[in-house]
Amino acid sequence: MFGALALAAASLAGCAVGAPARDATPASGAKSGTAAGAGTGDATPADAVRDLPKIASCDEVGAVVASYIDGIPLSQEESYIQSDEISCVWSPPQGSITDLSQIQTFGVTISEGEDEIPDPAALGDYGSKLYFTDPRLDAVGGIALWLTTDTSVVGGGTGTVLVPGVEVTLVDARWDQNAYLDKDALVTLGLQLLAL
């Protein structure tokens, strides 16, 4: 149940959909399953629209985020692999929590996204506070969105890496403690997941 509540925060990342697009337009509309600039040597154009990564199980996702999910079991109820979305959630099962410090959730959702990426400058203050750029994202025609729960007893961060065609959302929520996830890790993990 807590995992579902934590992942609900990720829905805020959906505000990127329908936002003003960046000036750059997708190159030729060709799709590639590998993120350019993610250390693969792929020559995919920076703004190429991508397909979802070819992920067959949450074990593959877990290998990428291993240091963030140490000691937290995979929630089979909240995890699934579909043609248009992959969701992997690590969270203690209901009824197993005996101490509030055990409340912790780490979730990864990879879904189909918009072909055009929002331009933070066109969103004014709203965009400048939530969206951010990074040279690694520039290389793949992407941008990122970052939210925190600084005023909540459940510390954490939620972020989304948006590249043409795909969105990677990460949620890190932990009771009365800081999240391990930060903006830099969001970009690093997002690109690693896109490269699967």
C-alpha positions as CSV (number, residue, x, y, z in Angstrom):
1,M,0.0,0.0,0.0
2,F,2.8,2.4,0.9
3,G,4.5,1.6,-2.4
4,A,1.4,2.6,-4.3
5,L,1.2,5.9,-2.4
6,A,4.8,6.6,-3.1
7,L,4.4,5.8,-6.8
8,A,1.4,8.1,-7.0
9,A,3.9,11.0,-6.6
10,A,5.4,9.9,-9.8
11,S,2.2,10.8,-11.6
12,L,3.2,14.4,-11.1
13,A,5.9,13.7,-13.7
14,G,3.1,13.3,-16.2
15,C,2.8,17.1,-16.2
16,A,5.6,17.0,-18.8
17,V,3.2,15.5,-21.3
18,G,1.7,18.2,-23.5
19,A,4.1,20.8,-22.3
20,P,5.8,23.1,-24.8
21,A,8.3,21.2,-26.8
22,R,12.0,22.1,-27.2
23,D,13.1,23.7,-30.5
24,A,14.8,20.5,-31.5
25,T,12.6,18.0,-33.4
26,P,13.0,14.3,-33.6
27,A,15.4,13.3,-36.4
28,S,13.6,11.3,-39.1
29,G,11.3,9.6,-36.5
30,A,13.5,6.5,-36.6
31,K,13.4,4.5,-33.4
32,S,16.3,2.9,-31.6
33,G,16.3,0.8,-28.4
34,T,19.6,2.1,-27.3
35,A,20.2,5.6,-25.8
36,A,22.9,7.4,-27.7
37,G,25.7,8.6,-25.5
38,A,25.0,6.0,-22.8
39,G,28.4,4.4,-23.3
40,T,27.3,2.0,-26.0
41,G,29.1,3.6,-29.0
42,D,25.7,3.8,-30.7
43,A,25.5,6.4,-33.4
44,T,21.8,7.1,-32.9
45,P,21.0,10.8,-33.6
46,A,20.6,12.8,-30.4
47,D,16.9,13.5,-31.0
48,A,15.9,10.1,-32.4
49,V,12.7,8.7,-31.0
50,R,13.3,5.6,-29.0
51,D,11.4,2.4,-28.2
52,L,11.1,1.0,-24.7
53,P,14.2,-1.0,-23.6
54,K,14.0,-4.7,-24.2
55,I,13.5,-5.7,-20.6
56,A,12.1,-9.2,-19.8
57,S,12.1,-9.1,-16.0
58,C,12.5,-6.8,-13.0
59,D,15.8,-8.7,-12.3
60,E,17.4,-6.8,-15.1
61,V,16.2,-3.5,-13.7
62,G,17.2,-4.6,-10.2
63,A,20.8,-5.2,-11.4
64,V,21.0,-1.5,-12.4
65,V,19.5,-0.1,-9.2
66,A,21.0,-2.8,-6.9
67,S,22.5,-0.4,-4.3
68,Y,19.2,1.4,-3.9
69,I,17.1,-1.7,-3.2
70,D,19.5,-3.6,-0.9
71,G,17.3,-5.4,1.7
72,I,14.0,-4.4,0.1
73,P,12.0,-7.2,-1.6
74,L,10.4,-6.9,-5.0
75,S,6.7,-6.3,-4.8
76,Q,5.1,-8.8,-7.2
77,E,1.7,-7.1,-6.9
78,E,3.0,-3.7,-8.0
79,S,5.5,-4.9,-10.6
80,Y,4.7,-5.9,-14.2
81,I,6.1,-5.9,-17.8
82,Q,3.8,-4.7,-20.5
83,S,4.3,-3.7,-24.1
84,D,4.0,0.0,-23.3
85,E,5.2,0.1,-19.7
86,I,7.6,-1.6,-17.3
87,S,7.0,-1.2,-13.6
88,C,9.3,-2.6,-10.9
89,V,8.7,-1.7,-7.3
90,W,10.7,-2.8,-4.3
91,S,8.7,-2.4,-1.0
92,P,8.2,-4.4,2.2
93,P,5.0,-6.6,1.9
94,Q,1.9,-5.5,3.8
95,G,1.9,-6.8,7.4
96,S,5.7,-7.3,7.5
97,I,6.5,-3.8,8.9
98,T,7.2,-3.8,12.6
99,D,9.0,-0.5,12.8
100,L,8.4,2.7,10.9
101,S,12.1,2.8,9.7
102,Q,11.3,-0.3,7.6
103,I,8.9,1.8,5.4
104,Q,10.9,2.3,2.3
105,T,10.1,2.0,-1.4
106,F,12.1,2.2,-4.6
107,G,10.2,2.1,-7.8
108,V,11.2,2.2,-11.5
109,T,8.6,2.9,-14.2
110,I,9.7,3.0,-17.9
111,S,6.9,4.0,-20.2
112,E,6.2,5.3,-23.7
113,G,6.6,9.1,-23.8
114,E,6.1,12.0,-26.0
115,D,8.2,12.3,-29.2
116,E,8.9,16.0,-28.4
117,I,10.6,17.0,-25.1
118,P,9.4,20.1,-23.1
119,D,11.5,23.2,-23.1
120,P,12.0,24.4,-19.5
121,A,12.6,28.0,-20.7
122,A,9.1,28.0,-22.2
123,L,7.6,26.9,-18.9
124,G,8.8,30.0,-16.9
125,D,9.3,29.6,-13.1
126,Y,7.5,26.3,-13.1
127,G,9.9,24.8,-15.5
128,S,13.0,26.3,-14.0
129,K,12.1,24.8,-10.6
130,L,11.2,21.3,-11.7
131,Y,13.0,20.6,-15.0
132,F,16.8,20.5,-15.3
133,T,19.3,19.7,-18.0
134,D,22.5,17.8,-18.0
135,P,25.2,17.3,-20.7
136,R,24.5,13.6,-20.7
137,L,20.8,14.3,-21.4
138,D,21.6,16.9,-24.0
139,A,23.5,14.1,-25.9
140,V,20.3,12.1,-26.2
141,G,17.9,14.9,-26.8
142,G,16.5,14.6,-23.3
143,I,15.7,16.5,-20.1
144,A,14.8,15.6,-16.5
145,L,12.2,16.4,-14.0
146,W,12.9,16.4,-10.2
147,L,10.5,16.5,-7.2
148,T,11.3,16.1,-3.5
149,T,9.2,15.5,-0.4
150,D,11.2,17.8,1.9
151,T,8.1,18.7,4.0
152,S,7.0,15.1,4.4
153,V,7.9,12.6,7.2
154,V,8.6,10.2,4.3
155,G,11.8,11.6,2.9
156,G,12.5,11.0,-0.7
157,G,12.8,12.1,-4.3
158,T,11.0,11.4,-7.5
159,G,12.4,12.1,-10.9
160,T,11.8,11.4,-14.5
161,V,14.3,11.2,-17.4
162,L,12.5,12.2,-20.6
163,V,14.0,11.3,-24.0
164,P,12.1,11.3,-27.3
165,G,9.6,8.4,-27.1
166,V,10.4,7.1,-23.5
167,E,10.1,8.3,-19.9
168,V,12.0,6.7,-17.0
169,T,10.6,7.6,-13.6
170,L,12.4,6.7,-10.4
171,V,10.8,7.0,-6.9
172,D,12.9,6.7,-3.7
173,A,10.8,7.1,-0.5
174,R,12.0,6.3,3.0
175,W,10.5,7.0,6.4
176,D,12.2,9.7,8.4
177,Q,15.4,9.6,6.3
178,N,16.9,11.1,3.2
179,A,16.5,9.4,-0.1
180,Y,19.5,7.9,-1.7
181,L,18.4,9.1,-5.1
182,D,19.5,12.6,-6.2
183,K,19.5,14.4,-9.5
184,D,22.9,13.1,-10.6
185,A,21.9,9.5,-9.8
186,L,18.6,10.0,-11.6
187,V,20.4,10.8,-14.8
188,T,22.9,8.0,-14.4
189,L,20.4,5.4,-13.7
190,G,17.9,6.6,-16.3
191,L,20.5,6.4,-19.1
192,Q,21.6,2.9,-17.9
193,L,18.0,1.7,-17.9
194,L,17.4,3.1,-21.4
195,A,20.5,1.2,-22.6
196,L,19.2,-2.2,-21.5
